[in-house]
Amino acid sequence: MQGTMRRDTEKRALRPLGVWILTILNSLIAGVLPLLAVVAAMGGNVAVPGTEMTAMLLAGLGIGVIGASVGTWQRSDTARIVLLGLLALYHGLNTLGSVMGLSIEGLPATEQASIYGSIVRGIFWVAINFWYFLRPKTRAWFQG
């Protein structure tokens, strides 16, 4: 009996460290933070027209990212692909909003720097996730 259990355990590959790190960070950055934005918008702390619809979109994306991150963590290849799509959408929309924010006239230099940082951060997160989750070694773990 113990020999069978040992063989079964050896066949199952350990979850890669990158899957641990990226699924947790993605859940927090693109999952929990948008949900907090919804709470802020619905609590009346944000008074911008159209904020409610934007907050609802962010909430849907946030819940989707959290669900896809959990599925990815549990070794679902489909969840991995869905996660990459949702991350591209989330960070793409944030980057688009940041680029549009740069068109505001009279924007202080400190806010411009923050916007540029937001653009770089979005591109970085999409790039690192696509690089890691599309690597042959990582794909093999999901399909194995």
PyMOL commands that set and color helices and strands:
alter all, ss='L'
color gray80, all
select helices_A, chain A and resi 2-11+17-42+51-73+77-101+109-133+136-143
alter helices_A, ss='H'
color red, helices_A
deselect
rebuild
show_as cartoon
